[in-house]
Amino acid sequence: MKSNRRNPHRHANAIPLLVAGLLLCAGPAAAEDGNATLGKALAVKWCSACHIVTDDQTKGSADVPSFRSIASRPDFSEDAVVAYLSTSHPTRMPDMNLSRTELADVAAYIASLR
């Protein structure tokens, strides 16, 4: 008589392959290495109307965080900045249509403020 119970080890070999496939797929989505110098120039151009992006900047909106405070957050990562800026979000930020490279540059600049 054949048992109706499933073999719990039947797919055990598939799990490492699945994990490896997911990691390979996730690679291109990660932020590329950015250039902090170029990112600073982009931030001054696109972000300084609202955010304090440099230490010598004196004006910004009171209700938005400075780039230094963003960089100081315990959960900060360059990948998170790129993901946040490349997807729609509930804040009133304008869509700047920056390329992935430009986003990585801005994220690298923010990271440099840690």
N, C-alpha and C positions, 0 to 999 in steps of 0.2 A: 504494500500500500504506500502510495506517494504522500509525503507530508505537504500540507498547505502552507507551512511556515516558510518565510523567506530567509535566505541565508544572509545574516547581517554582514558578513565579510565579502559578499559577492561584488560590491562596488568599491572595496577598500583600495584597490589599485588605481581606480579612476580619480580618487580625491587628489593625489599629488599632481596629476595631469591637469585637473581642473584649476587648482591653485596656480600652477605655472602659467596656464593660459590666461588667467585673470591678471596676473602680474605683467605678462607681455602686453596685454591690451591696455593696461593702466599706464604703461611707460610713456607713450606719446602724449597723454593727457597731462602729465606732470609739467610744471613750469620749467622752461629751459633756463640755462644760466643767463642771468641778465647782466646788463652793464649799468652799474649804479650812477655813473656820471651822466650817461644819456637819460637815465630814469629821472635824475634830478631836474634836468632841463625840461623834460616832458611834464613833470609834476608842477614846476613853476608855471609853465604855460597853461596847463589844463586844470590844475587842482587848487592853485593858490587863491582863487577868488573866494573859496569857501574854507579850505583847510589851511592851517599853518604848516607849510611844507619845509621851511628852513628855519634855523634858529634865529636868523636876523630879520625874519618877516614879522611885522608888527600888527597886521590886520588879518582877520579871518572871521568866519561866522562863529558865534559863541556856542551854537548847538551842534557843531560837528567836531570830531576829535582831530587833534593835530597828528601829523604823521609820526612824530616821536612817540605819542601815546599809543598809537596803533602798533608800532614796533615793540613797545614795552609789554603788550598783553601776553599773558602766559601761553595762550593758544595760538600766537602768531606763527604763521609760516608763509613763505613766498607763494607756495602753491595755493594756499587759501586766498591770498590777495588776488592772484590771477583768476581763480575760479569765481570769486565774488565779482570782480570787474567784468568778466566775460559772460555773465548770465544776468537775466533780469532780476531785480531785487526791489524791495518795497520802498527804499529810500528815494529821495528826490534828486538823485544824481543824474546828470545828463549822460546820454549815450555818446561817448567820445569816439567810438569806432576805432579804437586802437588795435593794432595788430598783436598777435601773440608775442612777438619779439618786444614790442613796445610795452606790453603789459608786464612781461618778465623784467624789463628794465626798470619800470616804476616799482615793482615788487622788490627788486634788488636794492634800489635806493632806500626804500622804507626799511628794509632789513639792515642797511648800513647805519641806521640811526639807533640801533640797539645798544 
